[in-house]
Amino acid sequence: MIPVLTGIAIAAFIFAALLWSLYRAVTGFGNARLAHGAVVVLVITIMAALATGWPVALRVLGAALVLCGIGAAASDKGWSRLLPLFAAAFGLAVLRGLPFGAG
């Protein structure tokens, strides 16, 4: 039961990070808009790659999400930096193949 609840909590944080980045991509400007837009596209693309089982693409997309998540976090101020860092942590997990069994 605990692993299921942990998975739900992780998914909630990733979804919150996705929604925050979508908001910042729409309302932001400059590099912040680009970084958050890239985070949104990469998270959705990673979800599609997970569903279809593309292990090589997952590694590349995970690395890109780590970089874009850190860039998006650098463009935010205050507590909102945590949300893009959750996306970057998700990218790192995908890059490492955890816990999805990719590659």
C-alpha positions in Angstrom: 0.0 0.0 0.0 2.8 2.4 0.8 4.5 2.1 -2.6 1.2 2.9 -4.3 0.7 6.0 -2.1 4.3 7.1 -2.8 3.7 6.7 -6.5 0.6 8.8 -6.3 2.4 11.5 -4.3 5.3 11.6 -6.9 2.8 11.8 -9.8 1.0 14.7 -8.0 4.3 16.6 -7.7 5.1 16.0 -11.4 1.6 17.1 -12.4 1.9 20.3 -10.2 5.3 21.0 -11.8 3.7 20.5 -15.3 0.8 22.9 -14.5 3.2 25.5 -13.0 5.4 25.4 -16.1 2.4 25.7 -18.4 1.3 28.7 -16.5 4.8 30.3 -16.6 5.1 29.4 -20.4 1.8 31.3 -21.1 2.3 34.3 -18.8 6.1 34.6 -18.8 8.5 36.2 -21.2 12.0 35.8 -22.6 14.2 32.9 -21.4 11.7 31.9 -18.6 9.0 31.4 -21.2 11.2 29.2 -23.3 12.5 27.1 -20.4 9.1 26.5 -19.0 7.7 25.7 -22.4 10.4 23.2 -23.0 9.6 21.6 -19.6 6.0 21.2 -20.6 6.8 19.7 -24.0 9.4 17.4 -22.5 7.2 16.1 -19.7 4.4 15.3 -22.1 6.8 13.7 -24.6 8.4 11.6 -21.8 4.9 10.4 -20.8 4.2 9.3 -24.4 7.6 7.6 -24.6 7.0 5.8 -21.4 3.6 4.6 -22.7 5.2 3.3 -26.0 8.4 2.0 -24.5 11.2 3.9 -26.3 14.2 3.4 -23.9 16.7 5.3 -26.0 14.4 8.2 -26.5 13.7 8.2 -22.8 17.4 8.7 -22.0 17.7 11.7 -24.3 14.5 13.2 -23.2 15.4 12.7 -19.5 18.7 14.5 -20.0 17.0 17.4 -21.8 14.4 17.6 -19.0 17.1 17.8 -16.4 18.7 20.8 -18.2 15.5 22.6 -18.9 14.1 22.0 -15.4 17.2 23.5 -13.9 17.0 26.4 -16.4 13.3 27.0 -15.5 14.1 26.9 -11.8 16.8 29.5 -12.3 14.3 31.8 -13.9 11.8 31.6 -10.9 12.1 33.2 -7.6 11.1 32.0 -4.1 9.3 28.8 -3.4 8.2 28.3 -7.0 11.7 27.2 -7.8 10.8 23.8 -6.3 8.3 22.9 -8.9 10.7 23.0 -11.9 13.2 21.1 -9.7 10.6 18.3 -9.3 10.4 18.2 -13.1 14.3 18.0 -13.3 14.2 15.2 -10.7 11.7 13.4 -12.8 14.1 13.8 -15.8 16.9 12.4 -13.7 14.8 9.4 -12.7 14.0 8.8 -16.3 17.6 9.2 -17.4 18.7 6.6 -14.8 15.9 4.3 -15.8 14.1 4.4 -12.4 11.5 3.3 -11.5 10.1 2.7 -14.9 12.5 -0.1 -16.0 13.5 1.7 -19.2 16.6 0.5 -20.9 
